[in-house]
Amino acid sequence: MKDKELDIAYFLSFCMEQYKNKHKISGEEVATLFERHGVLSYLKDNFEVLHTQGHRWLMEEIDELIDKQKNGMKK
């Protein structure tokens, strides 16, 4: 695995762990939620910008992304 791929993998796992702790849900629930709403793809595609942000900001960004996805599904 290349260094950047490893950095992205660490970043994704960091975001998942932080989200799990923030919302007090299981890792499986986070994985399902992130998969359903495209969060992992978003984080990976925007790694260069996102990995420089603090964890609180990242959690807000993820919450907003999920909310937008949920609202889009209702229409």
C-alpha positions as MATLAB code, in Angstrom:
seq = 'MKDKELDIAYFLSFCMEQYKNKHKISGEEVATLFERHGVLSYLKDNFEVLHTQGHRWLMEEIDELIDKQKNGMKK';
ca = [
       0.000    0.000    0.000;
       1.311    3.426   -0.933;
       1.824    6.121    1.698;
      -1.113    8.257    0.495;
      -3.443    5.236    0.419;
      -2.387    4.417    3.973;
      -2.951    8.039    5.049;
      -6.453    7.931    3.554;
      -7.210    4.617    5.285;
      -6.097    6.053    8.635;
      -8.163    9.183    8.015;
     -11.305    7.178    7.200;
     -10.909    5.025   10.300;
     -10.282    8.148   12.412;
     -13.485    9.762   11.126;
     -15.489    6.605   11.746;
     -14.165    6.279   15.303;
     -14.814    9.948   16.088;
     -18.338    9.702   14.684;
     -19.000    6.540   16.677;
     -17.912    8.243   19.887;
     -19.825   11.458   19.175;
     -23.112    9.693   18.490;
     -22.558    6.782   20.898;
     -23.337    4.159   18.275;
     -21.551    0.979   17.259;
     -18.885    0.722   14.612;
     -21.254   -1.417   12.553;
     -23.908    1.303   12.703;
     -21.378    3.909   11.583;
     -20.216    1.709    8.699;
     -23.810    1.153    7.562;
     -24.687    4.842    7.861;
     -21.537    5.967    6.050;
     -22.092    3.433    3.255;
     -25.765    4.339    2.839;
     -25.016    8.057    2.547;
     -21.748    7.987    0.594;
     -19.688    9.422    3.439;
     -16.602    7.281    2.876;
     -16.478    8.203   -0.819;
     -16.881   11.869    0.072;
     -14.105   11.713    2.658;
     -11.784    9.834    0.317;
     -12.483   12.091   -2.680;
     -11.895   15.227   -0.593;
      -9.051   13.899    1.548;
      -6.569   16.624    0.586;
      -8.749   19.374    2.058;
     -10.589   17.496    4.793;
      -7.648   15.866    6.549;
      -6.338   19.291    7.532;
      -9.491   20.102    9.519;
     -10.140   19.507   13.213;
     -12.261   16.592   14.362;
     -15.168   18.781   15.541;
     -15.398   20.465   12.161;
     -15.216   17.082   10.429;
     -18.065   15.714   12.551;
     -20.227   18.725   11.651;
     -19.359   18.255    7.974;
     -20.315   14.574    8.108;
     -23.567   15.338    9.948;
     -24.461   17.939    7.312;
     -23.666   15.526    4.482;
     -25.851   12.810    6.009;
     -28.679   15.288    6.660;
     -28.554   16.476    3.036;
     -28.598   12.869    1.810;
     -31.556   12.004    4.068;
     -33.508   15.085    2.970;
     -32.778   14.311   -0.669;
     -34.108   10.791   -0.218;
     -37.418   12.098    1.174;
     -38.209   14.069   -1.989;
];
